[in-house]
Amino acid sequence: MVDKDAVLQQLDEVEDPELELSIVELGLVYDVRIETKNEQKHAEIDITLTSPGCPAAAEIMAATHRAALSTEGLDSVHVNLVWTPRWDPKVHASEDAKMDMGIWD
């Protein structure tokens, strides 16, 4: 069965190449929606980047698309780059990612 958790599991393999941390752990994945169209499973994924000038933007977007599409039972994927809300590691990153980045609350 295709669901949000299955897609997130695949996306957990995608790393920000500069920080060498998963985009899921960094909190860059804002939403995953699964839709059925003509008996085909489609995922709409909203992600952001650590900054608007991220030099790895194209690489992260492509890796996100490939990883999501590898989810068993998923037929198509669209990755949306969003900027709202602005990414803040203190708010969006997991506790493990914060520790890896040296962020202490």
MOWOMO-V101749 format. One record per residue. N is the residue number from 1. RES is the residue in three letters. SS is DSSP state (2 for helix, 1 for strand, 0 for the rest). PSI is psi in degrees with one decimal (* if undefined). Layout:
N&RES&SS&PSI  N&RES&SS&PSI
//
This chain:
1&MET&0&130.8  2&VAL&0&124.7  3&ASP&0&176.2  4&LYS&2&-42.9  5&ASP&2&-37.9  6&ALA&2&-40.9  7&VAL&2&-44.3  8&LEU&2&-35.1  9&GLN&2&-41.1  10&GLN&2&-40.7  11&LEU&2&-22.1  12&ASP&0&-16.0  13&GLU&0&-13.0  14&VAL&0&125.3  15&GLU&1&147.4  16&ASP&1&117.9  17&PRO&0&-24.5  18&GLU&0&-42.3  19&LEU&0&-15.8  20&GLU&0&41.4  21&LEU&1&151.5  22&SER&1&141.5  23&ILE&0&-26.7  24&VAL&0&-48.3  25&GLU&0&-33.8  26&LEU&0&-14.8  27&GLY&0&23.6  28&LEU&0&-15.6  29&VAL&1&109.5  30&TYR&1&-33.8  31&ASP&1&147.4  32&VAL&1&122.6  33&ARG&1&131.4  34&ILE&1&128.8  35&GLU&1&152.4  36&THR&1&123.3  37&LYS&1&118.8  38&ASN&0&46.4  39&GLU&0&13.8  40&GLN&1&139.1  41&LYS&1&127.5  42&HIS&1&139.4  43&ALA&1&132.3  44&GLU&1&121.8  45&ILE&1&125.9  46&ASP&1&121.7  47&ILE&1&162.4  48&THR&0&-179.7  49&LEU&0&166.3  50&THR&0&-25.5  51&SER&0&154.1  52&PRO&0&-27.5  53&GLY&0&20.5  54&CYS&0&118.8  55&PRO&0&-14.9  56&ALA&0&16.3  57&ALA&2&-52.4  58&ALA&2&-40.8  59&GLU&2&-44.2  60&ILE&2&-42.9  61&MET&2&-46.1  62&ALA&2&-43.2  63&ALA&2&-36.8  64&THR&2&-45.5  65&HIS&2&-48.8  66&ARG&2&-46.1  67&ALA&2&-44.8  68&ALA&2&-42.3  69&LEU&2&-21.8  70&SER&0&-2.7  71&THR&0&125.7  72&GLU&0&129.4  73&GLY&0&-5.6  74&LEU&0&130.9  75&ASP&0&-30.9  76&SER&1&158.7  77&VAL&1&142.5  78&HIS&1&125.8  79&VAL&1&121.8  80&ASN&1&129.2  81&LEU&1&119.9  82&VAL&0&156.1  83&TRP&0&-1.4  84&THR&0&126.7  85&PRO&0&157.8  86&ARG&0&135.3  87&TRP&0&131.4  88&ASP&0&114.0  89&PRO&2&-28.8  90&LYS&2&-25.6  91&VAL&2&-43.9  92&HIS&2&-29.1  93&ALA&0&150.9  94&SER&0&164.1  95&GLU&2&-40.2  96&ASP&2&-42.7  97&ALA&2&-39.5  98&LYS&2&-42.6  99&MET&2&-42.7  100&ASP&2&-31.7  101&MET&2&-3.7  102&GLY&0&29.4  103&ILE&0&123.6  104&TRP&0&127.7  105&ASP&0&*
//
